[in-house]
Amino acid sequence: MTTAGSVQPRAELLVCIKCRCGQDLPADARRPGQMLFDEIASRPCPEGLTVTPVECLQNCDHGCTIALRGGDARWTYVFGRVDPEVHPDMILDGAAQYHESAEGIIPWRQRPEHFKRNCIARIPPVSMPEDA
């Protein structure tokens, strides 16, 4: 939630473009992670969200992987088992919810179902509130 007069920091969606999803692919083949990034990048991006391709998120055994981060005061999330054909719209919806949250926490019942079941890691903010 953003208070009047405050500006919500940008959120960033990181997409691993090197993911092979456990497939034995030729070195020059277009990888599922790149397909996922291309699908997300081809859609309208929610306001305040940056989509960034990354070389590897070290989650190779769990399919395509994304991460959401949003500055020093927000939690960071890593999600796996993402399907490049099925999940791009869901990811962008979840990323918009993440961006709207001051702490980077999407209430459990409001999260996309895939986010509920496929969270690989939740990383605390760099600047933890004193009452946490």
Backbone bond lengths (Angstrom), bond angles and torsions (degrees), N, CA, C in turn:
res aa  C-N    CA-C-N  psi(-1)  N-CA   C-N-CA  omega(-1)  CA-C   N-CA-C  phi
1 M - - - 1.454 - - 1.523 108.53 -
2 T 1.304 117.16 133.57 1.449 122.66 179.30 1.520 109.05 -102.27
3 T 1.320 116.48 133.75 1.454 119.37 178.31 1.514 109.64 -85.53
4 A 1.338 116.48 158.84 1.464 120.90 -179.16 1.521 109.81 -56.76
5 G 1.288 115.76 131.39 1.453 121.25 177.10 1.524 113.57 86.95
6 S 1.331 117.86 -11.07 1.465 119.10 179.20 1.521 109.47 -94.78
7 V 1.308 115.14 154.71 1.453 120.99 179.02 1.514 107.37 -114.11
8 Q 1.320 115.74 124.58 1.452 120.80 179.45 1.529 108.44 -70.76
9 P 1.350 118.38 129.93 1.459 119.35 176.41 1.524 110.58 -61.05
10 R 1.295 116.10 151.92 1.460 120.13 179.10 1.519 109.93 -62.82
11 A 1.298 115.74 147.60 1.461 121.97 172.63 1.523 107.11 -102.72
12 E 1.320 115.33 151.91 1.457 119.74 -179.56 1.526 109.44 -127.25
13 L 1.319 114.87 130.87 1.453 122.65 174.69 1.525 106.99 -103.42
14 L 1.316 116.03 116.13 1.460 121.80 178.46 1.525 108.14 -98.01
15 V 1.319 117.09 131.28 1.468 121.86 -178.81 1.521 108.28 -122.93
16 C 1.344 115.44 120.47 1.460 120.26 177.55 1.530 108.51 -70.94
17 I 1.322 116.62 118.06 1.467 119.96 -177.56 1.530 112.92 -95.54
18 K 1.314 117.67 -5.25 1.466 121.30 -178.44 1.524 113.33 -93.59
19 C 1.316 117.80 -5.50 1.464 122.06 -175.70 1.525 111.16 -59.63
20 R 1.326 114.34 134.25 1.474 121.62 175.69 1.525 111.33 -105.32
21 C 1.335 118.16 -6.24 1.471 123.25 -177.76 1.528 112.25 54.68
22 G 1.312 116.14 37.66 1.460 120.82 177.56 1.515 114.64 74.28
23 Q 1.322 117.55 7.73 1.463 121.32 -178.83 1.524 110.24 -90.67
24 D 1.315 115.91 146.12 1.453 121.44 174.27 1.529 107.01 -88.20
25 L 1.319 116.31 97.34 1.463 121.56 -175.03 1.523 110.71 -109.33
26 P 1.320 117.15 147.46 1.465 119.42 172.83 1.535 109.82 -60.22
27 A 1.311 116.31 150.98 1.469 121.52 -176.57 1.524 112.29 -56.10
28 D 1.337 118.00 -32.15 1.467 120.74 -176.85 1.538 113.07 -94.43
29 A 1.333 117.83 6.00 1.471 121.38 -179.34 1.532 110.86 -74.89
30 R 1.304 114.94 150.00 1.470 120.80 174.98 1.526 107.36 -74.99
31 R 1.304 115.89 120.95 1.462 121.59 -174.22 1.523 111.77 -82.71
32 P 1.343 117.22 153.07 1.464 120.64 177.65 1.535 112.67 -55.60
33 G 1.325 117.86 -36.91 1.466 120.00 178.04 1.522 112.08 -62.45
34 Q 1.325 117.01 -39.77 1.462 121.06 176.82 1.520 110.09 -67.23
35 M 1.334 116.70 -38.51 1.467 120.52 177.01 1.526 110.23 -61.35
36 L 1.332 116.39 -42.46 1.458 120.80 178.58 1.526 110.51 -61.31
37 F 1.324 116.67 -48.21 1.466 119.39 178.71 1.525 110.80 -59.32
38 D 1.324 117.51 -46.00 1.466 121.19 -179.05 1.527 111.43 -60.57
39 E 1.334 117.05 -41.34 1.467 120.96 178.89 1.533 110.98 -64.37
40 I 1.316 116.42 -44.49 1.471 119.91 179.11 1.527 110.40 -65.51
41 A 1.322 116.70 -44.35 1.467 121.01 -178.06 1.530 112.47 -66.03
42 S 1.337 117.40 -21.62 1.467 120.35 -179.00 1.536 112.44 -82.45
43 R 1.329 116.41 -7.91 1.469 120.75 -177.57 1.526 110.11 -101.75
44 P 1.336 116.57 159.05 1.466 118.62 174.69 1.529 109.59 -61.86
45 C 1.299 115.17 133.61 1.460 121.69 -177.88 1.534 109.65 -92.02
46 P 1.332 117.93 133.22 1.468 119.09 176.88 1.528 111.00 -57.30
47 E 1.307 115.66 145.81 1.462 120.59 179.04 1.524 109.50 -57.74
48 G 1.327 115.75 135.47 1.457 121.01 177.77 1.515 114.58 86.64
49 L 1.327 118.38 4.93 1.458 121.84 -178.63 1.518 110.31 -113.60
50 T 1.310 115.58 133.57 1.456 122.45 172.98 1.520 107.78 -110.12
51 V 1.325 117.51 133.81 1.459 122.23 177.08 1.520 107.53 -106.49
52 T 1.350 115.50 124.46 1.460 121.04 -174.04 1.521 110.56 -127.18
53 P 1.341 117.51 125.99 1.464 119.10 173.74 1.531 109.13 -76.99
54 V 1.330 116.44 141.09 1.468 120.66 176.55 1.522 108.67 -128.73
55 E 1.310 116.25 153.29 1.463 121.56 -175.41 1.521 113.51 -68.86
56 C 1.312 119.35 -38.72 1.456 119.70 -179.46 1.522 109.78 -166.66
57 L 1.328 116.17 136.12 1.459 121.82 175.73 1.535 111.38 -108.06
58 Q 1.335 117.17 12.09 1.461 123.37 174.60 1.526 113.50 54.56
59 N 1.325 117.09 41.34 1.454 122.17 178.07 1.523 109.11 -129.36
60 C 1.306 115.42 39.17 1.459 123.04 -168.94 1.521 114.83 -59.12
61 D 1.319 118.50 -29.66 1.457 121.02 -178.13 1.521 113.42 -80.15
62 H 1.308 117.40 -1.64 1.463 120.77 -174.12 1.522 112.71 -124.38
63 G 1.315 117.29 36.69 1.457 121.49 175.31 1.511 113.68 69.13
64 C 1.307 115.85 -166.99 1.463 120.50 178.90 1.523 109.37 -60.14
65 T 1.323 115.35 143.29 1.460 121.19 -174.52 1.516 110.38 -130.89
66 I 1.339 114.67 141.45 1.461 121.99 175.26 1.523 108.60 -128.95
67 A 1.315 116.48 163.73 1.461 121.65 173.20 1.525 108.09 -139.29
68 L 1.325 115.07 148.26 1.469 121.78 174.94 1.517 108.00 -119.26
69 R 1.329 115.97 127.38 1.459 120.01 176.21 1.518 108.56 -139.77
70 G 1.336 114.81 159.02 1.457 116.61 -174.74 1.505 114.58 -156.35
71 G 1.292 118.28 48.53 1.455 120.42 175.59 1.522 112.54 95.24
72 D 1.319 115.04 178.63 1.460 121.90 -172.70 1.524 114.68 -67.82
73 A 1.323 118.67 -22.10 1.464 120.78 -173.77 1.531 113.64 -101.22
74 R 1.327 118.21 4.29 1.464 121.12 -177.98 1.519 111.72 -114.26
75 W 1.318 114.32 151.07 1.453 120.85 170.78 1.524 108.89 -68.37
76 T 1.315 116.95 150.60 1.460 123.70 174.33 1.519 107.63 -110.90
77 Y 1.323 116.71 139.48 1.462 122.22 179.67 1.521 110.21 -122.19
78 V 1.338 116.05 144.32 1.455 122.96 174.30 1.536 106.81 -121.37
79 F 1.331 116.20 128.49 1.462 121.94 -178.83 1.522 109.53 -122.80
80 G 1.326 116.15 139.05 1.459 121.53 179.35 1.515 111.94 -118.27
81 R 1.331 114.21 -175.46 1.464 123.48 179.00 1.535 112.52 56.72
82 V 1.307 114.88 39.50 1.462 120.69 -178.73 1.525 109.01 -87.99
83 D 1.317 116.45 132.88 1.463 122.65 179.71 1.525 108.61 -96.64
84 P 1.339 117.78 121.18 1.472 120.48 -177.14 1.524 114.20 -63.96
85 E 1.324 117.72 -21.93 1.469 120.35 -179.45 1.523 112.62 -93.04
86 V 1.323 117.93 -29.16 1.460 122.00 -171.99 1.535 113.29 -100.61
87 H 1.312 118.81 -33.71 1.463 121.95 -166.42 1.534 119.24 -100.25
88 P 1.325 122.21 -5.06 1.469 118.41 -176.28 1.532 114.92 -55.81
89 D 1.329 118.98 -44.42 1.470 119.85 -179.55 1.527 111.33 -66.33
90 M 1.338 116.80 -40.78 1.460 121.15 177.64 1.529 110.55 -61.20
91 I 1.314 116.75 -41.44 1.472 120.86 179.29 1.523 110.15 -62.18
92 L 1.315 117.32 -45.67 1.467 119.97 -179.90 1.523 111.70 -65.75
93 D 1.325 117.63 -36.74 1.472 120.38 175.36 1.526 110.47 -63.57
94 G 1.333 116.71 -46.51 1.459 120.70 178.47 1.523 112.04 -63.94
95 A 1.324 117.09 -37.96 1.462 120.99 178.45 1.530 110.77 -65.64
96 A 1.328 117.01 -36.71 1.472 120.23 176.67 1.526 109.95 -64.88
97 Q 1.339 117.46 -41.38 1.464 120.69 176.65 1.525 110.62 -62.46
98 Y 1.307 116.11 -42.55 1.466 121.38 178.49 1.532 110.00 -59.52
99 H 1.312 116.16 -46.91 1.467 120.64 -178.81 1.523 111.57 -60.67
100 E 1.318 117.24 -37.23 1.464 121.37 -177.96 1.525 113.00 -72.10
101 S 1.320 117.77 -16.48 1.455 121.99 -178.36 1.528 110.70 -89.81
102 A 1.312 116.58 127.37 1.470 121.00 -178.63 1.523 112.10 -62.37
103 E 1.346 117.21 -35.70 1.457 120.75 -177.77 1.530 112.95 -96.30
104 G 1.322 116.48 -4.89 1.456 119.92 -176.31 1.513 112.71 79.92
105 I 1.315 116.85 17.79 1.460 120.92 -179.75 1.526 108.69 -108.71
106 I 1.331 115.37 119.17 1.453 120.86 175.06 1.528 105.77 -91.93
107 P 1.328 118.68 123.62 1.461 119.23 178.46 1.533 110.99 -52.55
108 W 1.334 115.72 137.05 1.468 122.61 -173.42 1.522 112.60 -47.60
109 R 1.313 118.21 -49.63 1.466 121.49 -175.00 1.531 112.67 -68.70
110 Q 1.317 117.36 -18.80 1.457 120.92 -178.90 1.529 112.69 -95.53
111 R 1.317 117.67 -11.43 1.468 120.88 -178.53 1.519 110.89 -68.29
112 P 1.328 115.85 147.19 1.462 117.69 170.55 1.534 108.74 -56.48
113 E 1.311 116.88 143.83 1.469 121.38 -177.12 1.526 111.70 -54.37
114 H 1.319 117.02 -40.40 1.472 120.05 -179.82 1.532 110.80 -62.31
115 F 1.315 118.23 -37.25 1.463 121.13 178.56 1.530 110.37 -65.15
116 K 1.323 117.93 -36.13 1.461 121.43 179.79 1.522 111.51 -63.41
117 R 1.309 117.00 -39.51 1.465 121.66 -170.87 1.526 114.69 -97.99
118 N 1.315 118.21 -9.39 1.461 120.36 -172.39 1.523 114.04 -131.25
119 C 1.323 116.32 30.39 1.459 120.36 175.79 1.529 107.97 -79.55
120 I 1.309 115.97 119.19 1.459 122.17 -179.74 1.526 110.23 -84.49
121 A 1.330 116.23 -39.00 1.469 120.39 -178.82 1.512 110.48 -156.26
122 R 1.325 114.11 149.36 1.461 122.54 171.86 1.520 105.15 -126.37
123 I 1.324 116.19 120.05 1.461 122.16 -172.41 1.520 108.75 -110.84
124 P 1.338 117.68 127.76 1.461 120.16 -177.21 1.526 112.41 -63.84
125 P 1.325 115.53 156.20 1.465 119.91 177.11 1.523 110.86 -62.71
126 V 1.301 115.61 154.56 1.458 121.00 175.31 1.523 109.40 -63.59
127 S 1.322 116.76 -41.56 1.466 123.12 179.00 1.522 108.75 -103.65
128 M 1.336 116.43 89.55 1.463 120.63 179.90 1.519 109.79 -73.77
129 P 1.352 117.33 134.06 1.451 119.33 174.88 1.539 109.66 -62.27
130 E 1.318 117.10 147.83 1.456 121.19 -177.42 1.517 112.81 -63.41
131 D 1.318 118.03 -27.57 1.470 120.73 -177.65 1.527 113.08 -89.76
132 A 1.349 118.15 7.14 1.472 121.19 -178.67 1.521 111.40 -77.25
